[in-house]
Amino acid sequence: MLRVRKRDGRLEEFSRAKIVRTCLRAGASKKIAEKVAEEVEKRIYDGITTDEVLELVIELLFELKYEKAERYDLKRSLIRLG
């Protein structure tokens, strides 16, 4: 079982459904969302942070030439500002 480290330090079981949901909220199709989730599952490791997961999702959306990925890249930038 892979776990993701939340911002508050808690560990939570990795949820593929959350990756799909994030992609869908960004406007990706179900097909793209599933493809991203599949690739994220291959690349993550136990204890990865939610920020690292989000960064990976954005990177994969860009790789798939998904134009709306900029929307979540902006979210990542705003998170870094605090």
Contacts in CASP RR format, 6 or more apart in sequence:
PFRMAT RR
TARGET T0000
AUTHOR 0000-0000-0000
METHOD contacts of the structure
MODEL  1
MLRVRKRDGRLEEFSRAKIVRTCLRAGASKKIAEKVAEEVEKRIYDGITT
DEVLELVIELLFELKYEKAERYDLKRSLIRLG
1 13 0 8 1.000
1 14 0 8 1.000
2 13 0 8 1.000
2 14 0 8 1.000
2 44 0 8 1.000
2 45 0 8 1.000
2 46 0 8 1.000
2 47 0 8 1.000
2 48 0 8 1.000
3 11 0 8 1.000
3 12 0 8 1.000
3 13 0 8 1.000
3 14 0 8 1.000
3 46 0 8 1.000
3 47 0 8 1.000
4 11 0 8 1.000
4 12 0 8 1.000
4 13 0 8 1.000
4 14 0 8 1.000
4 44 0 8 1.000
4 47 0 8 1.000
4 48 0 8 1.000
4 49 0 8 1.000
4 50 0 8 1.000
4 53 0 8 1.000
5 11 0 8 1.000
5 47 0 8 1.000
5 48 0 8 1.000
5 49 0 8 1.000
5 50 0 8 1.000
6 12 0 8 1.000
6 50 0 8 1.000
7 49 0 8 1.000
7 50 0 8 1.000
7 51 0 8 1.000
11 47 0 8 1.000
14 41 0 8 1.000
14 44 0 8 1.000
16 37 0 8 1.000
16 40 0 8 1.000
16 41 0 8 1.000
19 33 0 8 1.000
19 36 0 8 1.000
19 37 0 8 1.000
19 40 0 8 1.000
19 53 0 8 1.000
19 57 0 8 1.000
20 30 0 8 1.000
20 33 0 8 1.000
20 34 0 8 1.000
20 36 0 8 1.000
20 37 0 8 1.000
21 33 0 8 1.000
22 54 0 8 1.000
22 57 0 8 1.000
22 72 0 8 1.000
23 32 0 8 1.000
23 33 0 8 1.000
23 36 0 8 1.000
23 37 0 8 1.000
23 57 0 8 1.000
23 61 0 8 1.000
24 30 0 8 1.000
24 33 0 8 1.000
26 61 0 8 1.000
26 66 0 8 1.000
26 68 0 8 1.000
26 69 0 8 1.000
26 71 0 8 1.000
26 72 0 8 1.000
27 68 0 8 1.000
28 36 0 8 1.000
28 61 0 8 1.000
28 66 0 8 1.000
28 68 0 8 1.000
32 61 0 8 1.000
32 64 0 8 1.000
32 66 0 8 1.000
35 60 0 8 1.000
35 64 0 8 1.000
36 57 0 8 1.000
36 60 0 8 1.000
36 61 0 8 1.000
36 64 0 8 1.000
39 60 0 8 1.000
40 53 0 8 1.000
40 56 0 8 1.000
40 57 0 8 1.000
40 60 0 8 1.000
43 56 0 8 1.000
44 52 0 8 1.000
44 53 0 8 1.000
44 56 0 8 1.000
51 76 0 8 1.000
51 79 0 8 1.000
54 72 0 8 1.000
54 75 0 8 1.000
54 76 0 8 1.000
54 79 0 8 1.000
55 76 0 8 1.000
57 72 0 8 1.000
58 69 0 8 1.000
58 72 0 8 1.000
58 73 0 8 1.000
58 76 0 8 1.000
61 68 0 8 1.000
61 69 0 8 1.000
61 72 0 8 1.000
62 69 0 8 1.000
62 73 0 8 1.000
END
